Amino acid sequence: MKNVKRVLAVSLASVLLVSGCSNASKSETASSKEYKLKNVSFPLKEKVTLNFMTQSSPLAPADPNKKLIYKRLEDQTGVHIKWKNYTSDAFIEKRNLAMASGDLPDAILDAGFNDHDLLKLAKDGAIIPVEDLIEKNMPNLQKVLEAAPEYKAMMTAPDGHIYSFPWIEELGSGKESIHSVDDFPWINVEWLNKLGLKMPTTTEELKQVLIAFKTKDPNGNGKADEIPMSFIGKQAGGEDLAFLFGSFGLGENWDHTVVSNDGKVTFTASDEGYKEGIKFLNELYKEGLIDVEAFEQDWNTYLSKGKDNRYGLYFTWDKANITGMNDKYDLMKPLAGPDGQVNVARTNGMGFDRGRMVITSSDKNIELTAKWIDQLYEPKQSVQDNWGTYGDKTQQNIFELDEAAGMLKHLPLSGTAPVELRQKTNIGGPLAILDEYYGKVTTKPDDAAWRLGLMKDVMTPHMTAENIYPRVFFSLEDSDKLTTIETDMFAYVMRKRAEWIQNGKVEKEWDGYLKELDRLGLQDWIKIKQAGYDRATK
């Protein structure tokens, strides 16, 4: 299931331009020695060591080998992993520096590479193609690709090679996929009930509810410390307020991309409805209804205020991670806008991350590495990779093992935030969990089953778009163009959005804004994205 923070991998381009990335500069210190092992089968007769780089949450052990999952993998395989592990906030920089210097480990797990990075690294010879390794040495992954061949197409680069191992997590499909909407709006029903208010059904009703939250002391402490509405004003992540734009037109999502039912790719932030949504948000801001820290706050600040139950309305993937799994907050239904429109814009998300693990060209034990990675795709192992494990006597467990049924069954979270427990115990991938595993290999997590129910009952009926933008693997040339355009254009969009919500000048500046989008490459962006969509769906 989706982490609270979607990590957007920083492009390597700037680092590579400065440092270069050539095989000649490689140090021999980062990778493991050559073991000359052929026809590998586990467990090995004599233990060997591979050198990997990875990332983990600050909540997890600094040494990944202290995780029970890795201890069991070492016992099962006879392979010891020597880790260079960095916390998630520092990982991208450290990873990029290692790739640019040529001082490479054997492989990078939970790598966070975007498509541009994969193609650039492949072109520079820093990572190797793995399609032959999959066919010859990775039966677990092969079974996944045979059961769901669409993933092989998504893994394959435009040049016909596969350069990375993916993370795959199926939880529902189509509009009812758990990934269809990131930023669920959670409203304080305790405050609604205390003030005798009904759940808002229109944008105007929401405005009046938020005014009441601000002025009528719903928490009853005699202080004006309530925050009517808060969010994290960043392009990506389930804590943005993009959901509210659905009441005014095409709606909005983290990559500003929607596809019409006739297959036309559109940039959301140039739509007239987007402008109307900005005007509404400015109305809220002028009334003092928006958290003044929303445009700059980080996750920890957002979480702290949420745990103090100061929010009237806030946005996140799962309320349990912010305000707990209790009855104080409930999911707000999609709102009708001024013209009566109700629309839920779909997120262009799915449980698929192409660049989750790579093998570098420094690896002298490629077969061994591939067979170790393949263990991560064994069904029960994948389930643990993703969520955590069982039988840990030192801390709370995600699962219990039902040996009679041969299943891993999710345990109650007992009030623990799901993301926190998972980050302490899981490993992030690569992995594969198919919908067919539920009921056979594992149960659905209670929080995921609950969220899927909310998606089906509350969100799906109002999704007007039949399509999402698929996981197109662009060529390096197109990827370069998109990266260049998006770096400046997306930043500009978010900067202007924040300014307009606060200063109300969207109408006055709109025409100039559209011209600037064109100057930054919007029309080229649309052409490339449209061509990619047409190729992927033909």
PyMOL commands that set and color helices and strands:
alter all, ss='L'
color gray80, all
select helices_A, chain A and resi 13-19+23-25+64-66+68-77+88-101+115-123+131-137+139-147+150-155+174-176+189-195+203-215+242-247+268-270+272-286+299-307+319-321+366-375+379-387+418-425+435-437+446-462+476-503+506-519+522-537
alter helices_A, ss='H'
color red, helices_A
select strands_A, chain A and resi 48-56+79-87+107-109+165-169+184-188+227-229+257-259+265-267+311-316+329-331+352-359+399-402+407-410+431-433
alter strands_A, ss='S'
color yellow, strands_A
deselect
rebuild
show_as cartoon
